[in-house]
Amino acid sequence: MAVLSLVGALALVGGAGASGAAEEKPLSKKAFVKQADKACRKADVAGNKLLDRFLVDIKAAEASGGNAAGDAALQSFIGEYQPVFEQMIASIGALPAPKADKKKVAKLLAAWRSEIDEQVAHPTKALTKDQALTSYHLSKALGLKVCSSPGLDVTH
């Protein structure tokens, strides 16, 4: 997903943190990766459905109204994708991360939140890959496969 270079979504998914509930036993690395990648896969599937519709909408908007209409279509897409990405962050944030990876997971969640804030504030910048590089590298360092694959990406 995970590169999410087209869009993230917004909002601080507050309080969940990278450690999950304090009472829960940390997951094994393998179990954490499996569950986190499952959350990313779910977001990818939903996001790609929205993306298919967005690509049609943006071409029509730009053909009829120029860049301003295309920017409006992008902003609309971001608004629709926002809850999908928020749910992914919340799902991963609720997982009891392995003790050795808690700080890395916290950094990844913070990077995603930062990207989301920036992309919602400046939707046309969402078409660059630069914003997603930090979370991409953090995802990869954690061993996440789906979360560090080029999911939603219309920059190519």
N, C-alpha and C positions, 0 to 999 in steps of 0.2 A: 504494500500500500504505500504503498505506503510512503512512497516518496511524496505523495500529495503535492506535487509541484503546481498543480492547477489550483488547488484550493484546500484549505483546511476548513475549519469552521471556527466558530468563536467560542468564547466564553471560558471562563475559569470554571473548571469542574472542581469546585472548592472542596477542601477537606478530605477527599479520598486518599490523597497521598500515594506514595509508591509502596508503602508497606502493607496496605490492606488493613483489616481490622487487627487491633493489637492482640486480641485473644487467639487469633488463628495461628496455627503452626505454619511456618514458611513452606512454600512449595519447593519441590526439588527443581533444579534448573530445567530438566527435561519437561516436567509438568508445567512450569511457568511458561516456557517457550511455546508449548503446545496450546495452552489456553490463550496466551496473548496473540499468537498467530491466528487463532480461531476468531478472536474479536476483530482483528485486522481484515481477515477474509470476509467476514460479515459486512464490514464497512465498505470493502472493495466492491462487493456484489451490489449493494444498494447504491453506492456512489457511481458505479459504471452505468447503472440504469438511468440515473439522473443525467450523467454525462452524455449518453446517447441522445437524450431529448435536448439537452443544452446545445449540442453541436448543430442540430437542426435549427433550433431557435435562434442561435447567434448568426448563422448564415442568412437566415431570413431577415433578421433585424438589421444586420449590416447592409444587406441588399436594399432594404427599403428606407433605412434611416441613418445610415452611416455609422461612424464610430460611437456616437452617443447612444444609439440604439443597441449596439453590440455591448457597450459598457453596462447598460441597464440589464441586458440579458445575463451578463456575467455576474452582476450583483444579485440578481434573482437566483441564479444557480447557487451562489455561495450561501444565500439565505436558506435554500432548501437542503443543501448538503451539511450545513452547520450542525443540526441535531444528530445526524449520522456520525459525524466525527466526534462530537461531544460524548455520544454513547460509547464509542470505541475507547476514548480516553478514560471515561468513568469505569468501564469494564476492566481495563488493564490496571487502572489505579486501585481498584478494589481487590486485586489479586494479592495474596500474601507473597511478596517477592522473596526469592532466596536471600538469606542474610548477606551473602557476599555481593549481591547485585542491587541491594536496596538503593544505594546512592546513584547507581547508573540508571535505574528505573525512574527515580525522582528527577534526574536530569533530563531524561527522555520526555517525560510528561511535561516538564517545564518548557522544553524546547517546542513541543507540539503546541502548547498553550500560547507561547510567544508568537509562533508562526500564524496561528489562528487569529490572534489579535491584529497582527500586521496585515494579514490578507483581507480581513473584513474591513479594516480601516482604509486600505488601499487596494481595492479589488483588481485593478488592472495590473498591479505588480504580481498578482497571483500566477501570472503566466511565466514567471522565471523559475529556474531550478534552484537558484542560490538560497532562497529561504528554506528549502527543505534539506539542504546538505547536512546541517547539524543533526537533525533527527534521523536522517538516513544513516549517518555514521554511528550514532548512538544505538540505533536499532540493530545494526550489523554487529556492533561490539557485544551486544547482549545475546547474540546468536539467533535473533528473530529472523525468520525467512520471509514470511508474507509481509510483515511490517516493514521490511527493508527492500522489498521488491518495487519496481516501478509501476505502481498501481495507477491512480488517476494522474495522467500526464498527457496534456495536449500540446506540449511544447515542441513535439517532433512532427 
